[in-house]
């Protein structure tokens, strides 16, 4: 399933209601599930962006609808990148596949 890395910044509205932002994260996770995907990770960050979120969604059209719906709520602005795993990267460049894992994790 395609992955999308979103770098987000809170809007003034989002910061004013920061105490309820955990509920917005829960709602975003549910919206991703409803769209047939999932949020893989969510990080609050320090620096140029306030949040970093990696989401898997079925395709670019679903991802665009999902991100537009979240942005339309007015709490965050996003910059989103389509992300490729190492295995996908290797396929794209014609490299050998990942070797099998040998650790016991």
N, C-alpha and C positions, 0 to 999 in steps of 0.2 A: 504494500500500500504506500502511496507517495507520502513523503514527510515535508513539513513546512515549518521553518524556523521563523518565529515572529519576535521582533524586538519592539517593545511597546513603551510608550510614555504615558503617564497619567495626564489627563486634561485638568483644568482648574476644577471642573465638576467632580472628576474622579478623586482628586485630593481632598476636596471639601467633605466628601463622604467616605474617607479612607477607612473608617472603623467598620464599614460594611463591605469592604472590598473582598474579604474572604468569601462572602456570599456570592459575589460576582464570579470569583474563581470557581466555586462549586457549580454555578449556573453555566459557566463556559465549558466545564467538563461534561455536564449533562447535554449541552447543545452539541458537543463533539460526538458523544455517544448517539444522540438522536440522528446525527448526520451520517452515521455509519463509521465513525472513527474514534479516536481517543487522544487525550493529551498525554504525551509520554513523560514530559517533565515541565515543571513550572519553577522558575527562580525569580526572586526579587534581586535586582542587581544594583550596584552603585556605579555611577559614571554617566555616560551619555544616555543610556537607556535605563528605565525603571524596572523593566521586567523582560525576561527571556522565556519563551514558551515553544516547545517542540510538539507539534500536533501531527498525527497521521489522519488523513482523510481520503475517501475513495478516489477523488480525481480533482483536477484544477477547478472545475466548475463548482463542485461542492465546497472546496476550500474558499473560493471567492465569495460565495453566498454566506458561508459561515463567518468569514472575516468582516464582510460588509455589515452583517447583522450585529456583530459585536461592536464594531466601530460606530454604528448608528445609535447605540445606547448613550454615546457621549462621554464615556469615562476614560477611554484610552484612544491613542492614535498609534497605528502600527506601521512597521516596515517589515514585509514578509519576504522570505527567500525560500524557493523550493530547494530542499536539501536531499542529497543522495548519500546513502550509506557507503561504507567502504566496499562492500560487495558490489553494489551498483556502479560505483566509480571504476572498479576493476573491469567490469563488463564493458562500460562505455569506452575505456581506453584500450581494450583488448588485452589486458594483463591476465596472468594466471589467476584462478580463483583463490580465495582465502584458503590457507592451509587448515586442516582440521584442528580443533582445539585439543590441547593436551593437558590443560589444567583440570582440576577436579571440581571446579565451581559449577 
